[in-house]
Amino acid sequence: MIEEERYCIDVLTQVRAVRAALNKVEQETLADHLQHCVAHAFHAGSEKDRIGKIEEILEVLDSRRR
């Protein structure tokens, strides 16, 4: 779009749409991870597994704030 010299607002609108789509994918993936992988670690895993899952999530959430 930029190479085609499209109107700036059109480019920004598309960028926001892509970000929104990626955020939705991220939310869905995180929800799935919590419902399956994390839940499994808390029900059937060891304390080390549980701590590892918590640390993974905290790391991901921390990287989102940067």
C-alpha positions in Angstrom: 0.0 0.0 0.0 2.8 2.4 0.8 4.6 1.6 -2.5 1.3 2.3 -4.2 1.2 5.6 -2.5 -2.1 4.9 -0.9 -3.7 7.5 1.4 -2.1 7.4 4.8 -5.3 6.9 6.7 -6.1 3.8 4.6 -2.7 2.4 5.4 -3.2 3.1 9.1 -6.6 1.6 9.0 -5.2 -1.6 7.6 -2.4 -1.7 10.1 -4.9 -1.4 13.0 -7.0 -4.2 11.4 -4.0 -6.5 11.3 -3.1 -5.7 14.9 -6.6 -6.4 16.0 -6.6 -9.7 14.2 -3.2 -10.7 15.8 -4.5 -9.7 19.2 -7.5 -11.9 18.7 -5.3 -14.9 17.8 -3.1 -14.2 20.8 -6.1 -14.1 23.1 -7.5 -17.3 21.7 -4.2 -19.1 21.9 -3.6 -17.9 25.5 -7.1 -19.0 26.5 -6.5 -22.4 24.9 -3.1 -22.7 26.7 -4.7 -21.9 30.0 -7.6 -24.2 29.6 -5.5 -27.2 28.5 -1.8 -27.1 29.1 -1.9 -25.1 32.4 -5.0 -26.9 33.7 -3.3 -30.3 33.0 -0.1 -29.1 34.8 -2.2 -28.2 37.8 -4.3 -31.4 37.9 -1.8 -34.0 36.8 1.6 -32.4 36.9 4.3 -31.9 39.5 4.9 -28.8 41.5 7.8 -28.1 39.1 5.4 -28.3 36.1 3.0 -25.9 37.8 5.7 -23.4 38.6 7.0 -23.7 35.1 3.6 -22.9 33.6 3.1 -19.9 35.8 6.6 -18.6 34.9 5.8 -19.1 31.2 2.6 -17.0 31.5 4.2 -14.3 33.5 7.0 -14.0 30.9 4.5 -13.8 28.0 2.4 -11.2 29.8 5.5 -9.2 30.8 6.7 -9.1 27.1 3.3 -7.7 26.1 3.8 -4.6 28.2 7.1 -3.7 26.6 
